[in-house]
């Protein structure tokens, strides 16, 4: 597979790295040549040549071009790439889908070879240096073919999505935009509005911050220019969600001031139910793991002994969290295993002399 | 040290477990005897005897009594414990401090032996079965002595906090309540208001959910009854923060609808600055780690080989994250090490044949 990545930011470079690991040949281009060069240095591919000819003069073409530019630049980039016959088919990764599709149609771009797409993956950091080959592992990747889109193009882009380790999900552009407003765009602005209250807070207040505040505000650290564009491009659905959240919070503030916490209790109840509806970390069919806790001395070799005992018991450790206390000589390792393997693991660890918690 | 834990929910039982690991003797009591018995079965201590006498008839007394009940029940529990001379000094763990202090003073409780406290730690789960001995490791634990509080009592409770692995922080009750409204109570309701929007969303929408939504809404899964009481007990400062967040979100919704994203961009900028003010995960002096990524086959024994190589290189792995893709036979392990140890670790892993990313 030969792929052209147009736009070597976080997402474009991560797509390139993921595909390179699967043996694809990747061309890289960016409006900022320094960014494309940095991505090439990171091993994401080669710079897109000016003329698409092989050594013997035959025309060259990518199988898929991935347009990884901000939403408002997708249609222009698509049309320019199609003008030079860069690829057999095209996809983009913008967080909104109706805007680039409408602009592409208005510009007279070829919609048969264009599969609008959106990987549900990201980081708070941006640029090619933040890219990761594993960014899309297990993540949903929305594909929003239009009526004109050919099934051949859909099949080629679906293969690319799968090669990146993501899970393709077909959905109409209008439904996509409505639902990402709810599950991604509005939450981003809610996190920003909460984080904005911290900007003028004294250090003493922030010393009281716990993990909850970090989680609520984490995504507010994202690229503000890009997010302004995303929010503006999906303004209607986002505004609808934000207005509802604002109304609930204003009502809660009034009720608290009036000494009547009934509507606050109701909001907490509905919020708890809503949080419970989000599927598990791995998406699709959730894999449920049992967590085994074990206390380990904070020194080299201890984790080896631990994993060795697990391996000898034939137990596959699916995930590990280690919690350290700054001042203490021990840590707590939390080992996630399949439920049926928790018993054998506990037996093996106890036999090896580790303090475990059953 | 002998400690009495009054209230064996998540926090009380976690305090008991933490102190038991440090060799303390712990008495357990709860308004629900089943809860206290469950905590005892978990190894958190022994049930509080009805009569506080030793075998030879001498009176027994705890060094510290930890009152781990909801905010509105603290003063009554304190007064009852003081009436029977349960302990030399007393502390509580409620998330608000002015309310229990005022109620204790109104009830005529002895304030000299009472050190109001609040550990900044929690989980979405509650009850004794969710308790963990490591819940307070590295967390801030606010202590709010009143003018009447004796320095002896402060010293005893500070020793208890340190024994739990937490970092004591002295702060006036009024400042505490104002700042936890900002960094804990208001964020809880903001998370709930966002999560509440998901309650009636179709499964298709939730299939598009990414890590950002999970983080923003995680704490909304907490105990709604307890949180209603906490929010009501700190109504004024919480309402002030919520009203400001609601106004910013309502303004953002209006600007998006009007097609003018300027104030949205401004809110994102201030939010980014605010998120940047939160101290690092470990609190106090942040320990900065370098992350080394390595691809591993998803089968028993591979992690052993990996940690063995690290141990032989003398490198102490401080944290591990393993990311799996449901369909792929490999995972990505992210190993956190001290910056100076990243080079030796990469060398050792490459020598062992692992694909690493430099």
Contacts between the chains, C-beta under 8 A, distances in Angstrom:
chain1	res1	chain2	res2	distance
A	120	B	208	5.8
A	120	B	209	7.6
A	120	B	210	4.4
A	121	B	210	6.6
A	122	B	210	7.1
A	122	B	212	7.2
A	132	B	293	7.6
A	133	B	357	7.5
A	134	B	293	7.6
A	134	B	323	5.9
A	134	B	325	7.9
A	134	B	332	4.5
A	137	B	323	5.8
A	137	B	324	7.4
A	137	B	325	3.9
A	137	B	328	7.0
A	137	B	332	7.1
A	138	B	323	7.6
A	138	B	324	7.1
A	138	B	325	4.6
A	138	B	326	5.6
A	139	B	210	6.9
A	140	B	207	5.9
A	140	B	208	6.0
A	140	B	210	7.7
A	142	B	208	6.5
A	165	B	325	4.6
A	165	B	327	7.6
A	165	B	328	5.9
A	167	B	326	7.7
A	169	B	207	6.1
A	169	B	208	7.5
A	171	B	204	6.8
A	171	B	208	7.8
A	175	B	204	6.9
A	176	B	208	7.4
A	178	B	205	7.9
A	179	B	201	7.4
A	179	B	202	7.9
A	179	B	204	6.5
A	179	B	205	3.8
A	179	B	208	5.2
A	180	B	208	5.8
A	182	B	197	6.1
A	182	B	198	7.1
A	182	B	201	6.0
A	182	B	205	5.7
A	183	B	198	7.4
A	183	B	201	7.6
A	183	B	205	5.9
A	183	B	206	6.8
A	183	B	208	5.2
A	183	B	209	4.6
A	183	B	210	7.4
A	183	B	213	5.0
A	184	B	208	7.2
A	184	B	209	7.9
A	184	B	210	6.4
A	184	B	212	6.4
A	184	B	213	6.6
A	186	B	194	7.2
A	186	B	197	7.3
A	187	B	194	5.6
A	187	B	212	6.1
A	187	B	213	5.2
A	187	B	216	4.6
A	187	B	217	7.5
A	188	B	212	6.8
A	189	B	249	6.8
A	189	B	252	5.8
A	189	B	264	7.1
A	189	B	267	7.0
A	189	B	268	7.4
A	190	B	190	6.3
A	190	B	193	7.7
A	190	B	194	4.9
A	190	B	216	6.5
A	190	B	249	6.7
A	191	B	212	7.7
A	191	B	216	5.3
A	191	B	271	6.9
A	191	B	275	7.8
A	192	B	267	5.6
A	192	B	268	5.1
A	192	B	270	7.7
A	192	B	271	2.9
A	192	B	272	7.3
A	193	B	190	7.6
A	193	B	245	4.9
A	193	B	248	4.5
A	193	B	249	5.2
A	193	B	252	7.3
A	193	B	267	6.2
A	193	B	271	6.6
A	194	B	186	7.3
A	194	B	187	5.6
A	194	B	190	4.8
A	194	B	245	5.9
A	194	B	271	7.7
A	195	B	270	7.9
A	195	B	271	4.1
A	195	B	272	7.3
A	195	B	274	3.9
A	195	B	275	4.2
A	196	B	245	8.0
A	196	B	248	6.4
A	196	B	267	5.9
A	196	B	270	4.1
A	196	B	271	4.4
A	196	B	274	5.1
A	197	B	182	6.1
A	197	B	186	7.3
A	197	B	241	5.7
A	197	B	244	6.2
A	197	B	245	6.4
A	197	B	274	6.6
A	198	B	182	7.1
A	198	B	183	7.4
A	198	B	274	3.6
A	198	B	275	7.2
A	198	B	277	5.3
A	198	B	278	6.9
A	199	B	270	5.1
A	199	B	271	7.8
A	199	B	273	4.9
A	199	B	274	4.0
A	199	B	277	6.8
A	201	B	179	7.4
A	201	B	182	6.0
A	201	B	183	7.6
A	201	B	274	7.8
A	201	B	277	6.9
A	202	B	179	7.9
A	204	B	171	6.8
A	204	B	175	6.9
A	204	B	179	6.5
A	205	B	178	7.9
A	205	B	179	3.8
A	205	B	182	5.7
A	205	B	183	5.9
A	206	B	183	6.8
A	206	B	277	5.6
A	206	B	278	6.0
A	206	B	279	6.0
A	207	B	140	6.0
A	207	B	169	6.1
A	207	B	279	6.9
A	207	B	283	7.6
A	208	B	120	5.8
A	208	B	140	6.0
A	208	B	142	6.5
A	208	B	169	7.5
A	208	B	171	7.8
A	208	B	176	7.4
A	208	B	179	5.2
A	208	B	180	5.8
A	208	B	183	5.2
A	208	B	184	7.2
A	209	B	120	7.5
A	209	B	183	4.6
A	209	B	184	7.9
A	209	B	278	5.2
A	209	B	279	6.7
A	210	B	120	4.4
A	210	B	121	6.6
A	210	B	122	7.1
A	210	B	139	6.9
A	210	B	140	7.7
A	210	B	183	7.4
A	210	B	184	6.4
A	211	B	281	7.7
A	212	B	122	7.2
A	212	B	184	6.4
A	212	B	187	6.1
A	212	B	188	6.8
A	212	B	191	7.7
A	212	B	218	7.5
A	212	B	219	4.3
A	213	B	183	5.0
A	213	B	184	6.6
A	213	B	187	5.2
A	213	B	278	6.4
A	214	B	278	5.9
A	214	B	281	7.3
A	215	B	215	4.3
A	215	B	216	7.2
A	215	B	218	5.2
A	215	B	219	6.8
A	216	B	187	4.6
A	216	B	190	6.5
A	216	B	191	5.3
A	216	B	215	7.2
A	216	B	216	5.7
A	216	B	218	8.0
A	216	B	219	6.8
A	217	B	187	7.5
A	217	B	271	7.5
A	217	B	274	7.1
A	217	B	275	4.7
A	217	B	278	6.8
A	218	B	212	7.5
A	218	B	215	5.2
A	218	B	216	8.0
A	218	B	275	7.1
A	219	B	212	4.3
A	219	B	215	6.7
A	219	B	216	6.8
A	220	B	268	7.6
A	220	B	271	4.2
A	220	B	272	6.0
A	220	B	274	7.0
A	220	B	275	4.2
A	221	B	272	5.8
A	221	B	275	4.6
A	221	B	276	6.6
A	222	B	272	7.5
A	224	B	265	6.5
A	224	B	268	4.1
A	224	B	269	5.3
A	224	B	272	5.5
A	225	B	265	7.8
A	227	B	268	5.6
A	228	B	261	5.3
A	228	B	264	5.9
A	228	B	265	4.3
A	228	B	268	6.1
A	231	B	256	6.4
A	231	B	261	6.5
A	231	B	264	5.6
A	232	B	256	7.0
A	232	B	259	7.7
A	232	B	261	4.2
A	232	B	264	7.2
A	235	B	256	4.0
A	235	B	257	6.5
A	235	B	259	6.8
A	235	B	261	7.7
A	236	B	256	7.8
A	236	B	257	7.2
A	238	B	253	7.8
A	238	B	256	5.8
A	239	B	252	7.8
A	239	B	253	4.2
A	239	B	254	7.6
A	239	B	256	4.2
A	239	B	257	4.7
A	240	B	253	7.8
A	241	B	197	5.7
A	242	B	249	5.0
A	242	B	250	7.5
A	242	B	252	5.7
A	242	B	253	4.1
A	242	B	256	7.4
A	243	B	249	7.8
A	243	B	250	6.5
A	243	B	253	4.2
A	244	B	197	6.3
A	245	B	193	4.9
A	245	B	194	5.9
A	245	B	196	8.0
A	245	B	197	6.4
A	245	B	249	5.8
A	246	B	246	4.6
A	246	B	247	7.6
A	246	B	249	3.9
A	246	B	250	3.9
A	246	B	253	6.3
A	247	B	246	7.6
A	247	B	250	7.6
A	248	B	193	4.6
A	248	B	196	6.5
A	249	B	189	6.9
A	249	B	190	6.7
A	249	B	193	5.2
A	249	B	242	5.0
A	249	B	243	7.8
A	249	B	245	5.8
A	249	B	246	3.8
A	249	B	249	7.1
A	250	B	242	7.6
A	250	B	243	6.5
A	250	B	246	3.9
A	250	B	247	7.6
A	250	B	250	7.2
A	252	B	189	5.8
A	252	B	193	7.3
A	252	B	239	7.8
A	252	B	242	5.7
A	253	B	238	7.8
A	253	B	239	4.2
A	253	B	240	7.8
A	253	B	242	4.1
A	253	B	243	4.2
A	253	B	246	6.3
A	254	B	239	7.6
A	256	B	231	6.4
A	256	B	232	7.0
A	256	B	235	4.0
A	256	B	236	7.7
A	256	B	238	5.9
A	256	B	239	4.2
A	256	B	242	7.4
A	257	B	235	6.6
A	257	B	236	7.2
A	257	B	239	4.7
A	259	B	232	7.7
A	259	B	235	6.8
A	261	B	228	5.4
A	261	B	231	6.5
A	261	B	232	4.2
A	261	B	235	7.7
A	264	B	189	7.1
A	264	B	228	5.9
A	264	B	231	5.6
A	264	B	232	7.2
A	265	B	224	6.5
A	265	B	225	7.8
A	265	B	228	4.3
A	267	B	189	7.0
A	267	B	192	5.6
A	267	B	193	6.2
A	267	B	196	6.0
A	268	B	189	7.4
A	268	B	192	5.1
A	268	B	220	7.6
A	268	B	224	4.1
A	268	B	227	5.6
A	268	B	228	6.1
A	269	B	224	5.3
A	270	B	192	7.7
A	270	B	195	7.9
A	270	B	196	4.1
A	270	B	199	5.1
A	271	B	191	6.9
A	271	B	192	2.9
A	271	B	193	6.5
A	271	B	194	7.6
A	271	B	195	4.1
A	271	B	196	4.4
A	271	B	199	7.8
A	271	B	217	7.5
A	271	B	220	4.1
A	272	B	192	7.2
A	272	B	195	7.3
A	272	B	220	5.9
A	272	B	221	5.8
A	272	B	222	7.5
A	272	B	224	5.5
A	273	B	196	8.0
A	273	B	199	4.9
A	274	B	195	3.9
A	274	B	196	5.2
A	274	B	197	6.6
A	274	B	198	3.6
A	274	B	199	4.0
A	274	B	201	7.8
A	274	B	217	7.1
A	274	B	220	7.0
A	275	B	191	7.8
A	275	B	195	4.2
A	275	B	198	7.2
A	275	B	217	4.7
A	275	B	218	7.1
A	275	B	220	4.2
A	275	B	221	4.6
A	276	B	221	6.7
A	277	B	198	5.3
A	277	B	199	6.8
A	277	B	201	6.9
A	277	B	206	5.6
A	278	B	198	6.8
A	278	B	206	5.9
A	278	B	209	5.2
A	278	B	213	6.4
A	278	B	214	5.8
A	278	B	217	6.9
A	279	B	206	6.0
A	279	B	207	6.9
A	279	B	209	6.7
A	281	B	211	7.9
A	281	B	214	7.4
A	282	B	324	7.3
A	282	B	326	5.6
A	283	B	207	7.5
A	283	B	326	7.6
A	284	B	326	6.2
A	285	B	326	7.5
A	287	B	326	7.1
A	293	B	132	7.7
A	298	B	316	7.1
A	299	B	316	6.2
A	300	B	310	7.2
A	300	B	311	4.9
A	300	B	314	5.7
A	300	B	315	6.3
A	300	B	316	4.7
A	301	B	311	4.0
A	303	B	307	4.4
A	303	B	310	7.7
A	303	B	311	7.4
A	303	B	317	5.8
A	303	B	320	7.7
A	304	B	304	6.4
A	304	B	307	4.1
A	304	B	308	4.6
A	304	B	310	7.4
A	304	B	311	4.4
A	306	B	307	7.8
A	307	B	303	4.4
A	307	B	304	4.1
A	307	B	306	7.8
A	307	B	307	5.3
A	308	B	304	4.5
A	308	B	308	7.3
A	310	B	300	7.2
A	310	B	303	7.6
A	310	B	304	7.4
A	311	B	300	4.8
A	311	B	301	4.0
A	311	B	303	7.3
A	311	B	304	4.4
A	314	B	300	5.7
A	315	B	300	6.3
A	316	B	298	7.1
A	316	B	299	6.3
A	316	B	300	4.8
A	317	B	303	5.8
A	317	B	322	7.7
A	318	B	322	7.0
A	318	B	324	6.6
A	319	B	321	7.6
A	319	B	322	5.0
A	319	B	324	7.7
A	320	B	303	7.7
A	320	B	320	4.3
A	320	B	321	7.6
A	320	B	322	6.1
A	321	B	319	7.6
A	321	B	320	7.6
A	321	B	321	7.8
A	322	B	317	7.7
A	322	B	318	7.0
A	322	B	319	5.0
A	322	B	320	6.1
A	323	B	134	5.6
A	323	B	137	6.1
A	324	B	137	7.4
A	324	B	138	7.5
A	324	B	282	7.7
A	324	B	318	6.5
A	324	B	319	7.7
A	325	B	134	7.4
A	325	B	137	3.7
A	325	B	138	5.1
A	325	B	165	4.6
A	326	B	138	5.5
A	326	B	282	5.8
A	326	B	284	6.6
A	326	B	285	7.6
A	326	B	287	7.0
A	327	B	165	7.3
A	328	B	137	7.0
A	328	B	165	6.0
A	332	B	132	8.0
A	332	B	133	7.9
A	332	B	134	4.6
A	332	B	137	7.8
